[in-house]
């Protein structure tokens, strides 16, 4: 976990930056060298997004990338039947909108704040110029894009012949590994605020079917669920459900 040093003087009451920021070591900001990280944090302007505010729209032609400093966003895409697919969740330290920022093509997904989000909005031309000055960051970005593609491919292959119950268990485990934390009583929480329709979209199954799977897991004492919350009560049992 990388931590940004606390700002020293020169700030104003309107400065939205928190006094301390931390990013996971596997995130874009966490993987950058200190000098590169400091330079990219000087680019662009700070922007605060309210919960459910759209950061970027699918199909738009806009010329910026968004560097998430804290909070969470949901990445979704429209489906042919008029619904939506939840493609991914991104958090502080991650970059969103980088593909359109690099090739100037329309946005391939909509990004929406899942709770309050603080970000840096950087013009695409400034971002590309930064990558030219910092080839190490270009490598970090390439690796990050490759990891996203690999994850999407792995999920498609793994889910191909799996039951919905197995897919639900695997998605919850994946979210726990990436974003989870311990609750005060030592249980593991998923760490991401998701509605049941959003979880169903991430699993790629009908909401009523996912609801039945969650009810079964609750009755067996594997999970506890609440409003936009999932707590893992029996991690071993959940792993068994994911790999029967």
SULMOTA-V890140 format. One record per helix or strand. SS is the DSSP state (h for helix, s for strand). FROM is the first residue (numbers start at 1). TO is the last residue. If there is no record, write none. Layout:
ss-><SS;SS>
from-><FROM;FROM>
to-><TO;TO>
This chain:
ss-><s;s;h;h;s;s;s;s;s;s;h;s;s;h;h;h;s;s;h;h;s;s;h>
from-><2;21;28;34;45;54;64;72;84;95;98;110;117;124;135;164;181;188;196;207;223;229;235>
to-><4;23;31;42;49;56;70;78;91;96;103;113;123;133;159;179;182;189;203;219;226;232;242>
